[in-house]
Every structure is written in structure tokens, then in C-alpha cells.
Amino acid sequence: MSAIGDTSSEKGFTLLEVLVVLSISAMASMLVFPQLDRAFHVLALRRAAFGFAADLRKARADAIMSGQSQAVTLDAKGDGYSTPAGWHSASHGVRFAGSDDVLLFYADGTSSGGQISVNAFRRYLDVRVDPITGVVAVGHLP
């Protein structure tokens, strides 16, 4: 017979075991979270670059359909750009920079051409517009 209050038959974890598991979990999270943060930064960069490219393609299509030139203008500070559809602001940490502040798309599908660098968190993607074909491409420079 066991006395009342005898806890030797109860199952569970000691405080020391719980503290060891928590400290190991904390150390593992210190390794994982910076990787997740980096992945979120890359996704923000890709979203901004591909969104900008889509807006350029839309401006080209609008120029062809309407028969009138369409302009895409970069903000001087790199905070965003304007299209005939309106103002598009850059998300936090994203900047746009290019040699020309204005990209023009003409009614015949051609463009003024240019290259815009989309920068975010020490990474970049280039958005290039071919002047002859007006084709928009996203990627790194070779």
C-alpha cells in the first residue's frame, strides 16, 4: 500500500527536462528564423519586380489597343511609379531605379526601351524593356 501523497508512481516530466527542451527549441529557432526572414525579403522583391513588369505589359497592350502612346513614369526617389491606371507605391524596403525616368510604349508595340533595377534588402532584379519589340523581361544581368 502506498501512503497518501506518494508521487513515485505518477508520470510526467521534471522541471529540468522541460527547461532543457525549451532551451534546445530556442536555439533551433535562432537558426531557422533568419532563413525565413530572408525568404520573405526575396518574395517581396520578386512580387515587386513581377508586378512592375505586369504593369509595363499592360501599358504596352493599352498603347496597341488605343492607338495612343502610354507612359510609365518612375518616382524620382524610387518609391514607386505611375501608369495611366494610376500610382503604384513600392512596398516597404523596395526601390525602383533606372537610367530613364519615363518608359514610353507606342501604338505599334515598340517602346523607348530601358532597364529598371528593382532593389530590396541588398538584392535586385532587373526589368528590361526591348526598344524594338517592346517585350518586357525580368531577371539578373548576365
C-alpha positions as CSV (number, residue, x, y, z in Angstrom):
1,M,0.0,0.0,0.0
2,S,1.2,3.5,-0.8
3,A,0.9,6.4,1.5
4,I,-1.2,9.4,0.6
5,G,0.9,11.9,-1.3
6,D,3.4,9.4,-2.5
7,T,4.1,10.6,-6.1
8,S,6.6,8.0,-7.2
9,S,4.0,6.2,-9.4
10,E,2.9,9.4,-11.2
11,K,4.2,10.0,-14.7
12,G,5.4,13.3,-16.1
13,F,8.4,15.5,-16.8
14,T,10.7,17.2,-14.3
15,L,11.3,20.9,-14.5
16,L,14.8,20.3,-15.6
17,E,13.7,18.2,-18.6
18,V,11.2,20.9,-19.6
19,L,13.9,23.6,-19.4
20,V,16.3,21.5,-21.5
21,V,13.7,21.0,-24.2
22,L,12.8,24.7,-24.2
23,S,16.4,25.8,-24.5
24,I,17.1,23.4,-27.4
25,S,13.9,24.7,-29.1
26,A,15.1,28.3,-28.6
27,M,18.5,27.6,-30.1
28,A,16.9,25.8,-33.1
29,S,14.5,28.8,-33.7
30,M,17.5,31.2,-33.7
31,L,18.9,29.2,-36.7
32,V,15.6,29.0,-38.6
33,F,14.0,32.4,-38.2
34,P,16.8,34.4,-40.1
35,Q,16.3,32.0,-43.0
36,L,12.6,32.7,-43.0
37,D,13.2,36.4,-42.9
38,R,15.5,36.1,-45.9
39,A,12.9,34.1,-47.8
40,F,10.2,36.8,-47.1
41,H,12.6,39.5,-48.4
42,V,13.2,37.5,-51.6
43,L,9.4,37.1,-52.1
44,A,8.8,40.8,-51.6
45,L,11.5,41.6,-54.2
46,R,10.0,39.1,-56.7
47,R,6.5,40.4,-56.1
48,A,7.6,44.0,-56.8
49,A,9.6,43.1,-59.9
50,F,7.0,40.9,-61.5
51,G,4.2,43.3,-60.5
52,F,6.1,46.1,-62.2
53,A,6.7,44.0,-65.3
54,A,3.0,43.2,-65.4
55,D,2.1,46.9,-65.3
56,L,4.6,47.6,-68.1
57,R,3.0,44.8,-70.2
58,K,-0.5,46.3,-69.6
59,A,0.7,49.8,-70.6
60,R,2.1,48.2,-73.9
61,A,-1.2,46.4,-74.5
62,D,-3.2,49.6,-73.8
63,A,-1.0,51.5,-76.3
64,I,-1.6,49.0,-79.0
65,M,-5.3,48.8,-78.3
66,S,-5.9,52.5,-78.0
67,G,-3.6,53.6,-80.8
68,Q,-2.0,56.2,-78.4
69,S,1.3,56.2,-76.6
70,Q,1.3,55.2,-72.9
71,A,3.9,56.4,-70.4
72,V,5.2,54.7,-67.2
73,T,7.0,57.2,-65.0
74,L,9.3,56.3,-62.1
75,D,9.2,58.4,-59.0
76,A,12.4,60.4,-58.5
77,K,13.0,58.9,-55.0
78,G,12.4,55.4,-56.3
79,D,9.3,55.0,-54.0
80,G,7.0,53.8,-56.9
81,Y,5.8,54.6,-60.4
82,S,2.8,55.9,-62.2
83,T,1.0,54.3,-65.1
84,P,-2.1,55.5,-67.0
85,A,-4.1,53.4,-64.5
86,G,-2.7,55.3,-61.5
87,W,0.0,55.5,-58.9
88,H,1.7,52.3,-57.7
89,S,3.8,52.7,-54.5
90,A,6.6,50.4,-53.6
91,S,6.2,48.1,-50.6
92,H,8.5,48.6,-47.6
93,G,12.1,48.3,-48.4
94,V,11.6,48.1,-52.2
95,R,13.1,50.8,-54.5
96,F,13.0,51.3,-58.3
97,A,16.0,52.8,-60.1
98,G,16.7,53.2,-63.8
99,S,18.6,55.2,-66.4
100,D,15.4,56.8,-67.7
101,D,12.6,58.1,-65.5
102,V,10.0,57.5,-68.3
103,L,9.3,54.4,-70.3
104,L,7.1,55.0,-73.4
105,F,5.1,52.4,-75.2
106,Y,3.9,53.3,-78.7
107,A,0.8,52.3,-80.7
108,D,2.9,49.9,-83.0
109,G,4.1,47.9,-79.9
110,T,7.6,49.3,-79.8
111,S,8.9,51.3,-76.8
112,S,11.5,53.8,-75.8
113,G,13.3,50.8,-74.1
114,G,15.1,50.8,-70.9
115,Q,16.2,48.9,-67.8
116,I,14.9,49.4,-64.3
117,S,16.5,47.8,-61.3
118,V,14.2,46.8,-58.5
119,N,16.1,46.7,-55.3
120,A,15.1,45.3,-51.9
121,F,17.1,44.2,-48.9
122,R,20.5,44.2,-50.7
123,R,19.1,42.1,-53.6
124,Y,17.9,43.2,-57.0
125,L,16.1,42.1,-60.1
126,D,16.3,43.9,-63.5
127,V,13.2,44.6,-65.6
128,R,14.2,45.2,-69.2
129,V,12.1,46.6,-72.0
130,D,13.3,45.9,-75.5
131,P,13.0,49.1,-77.6
132,I,12.3,47.3,-80.9
133,T,9.7,44.7,-79.8
134,G,8.5,46.3,-76.5
135,V,8.9,42.9,-74.8
136,V,9.3,43.1,-71.0
137,A,11.6,40.6,-69.3
138,V,12.6,40.2,-65.6
139,G,15.9,38.7,-64.5
140,H,19.5,39.4,-63.5
141,L,22.0,40.8,-65.9
142,P,24.3,38.2,-67.5
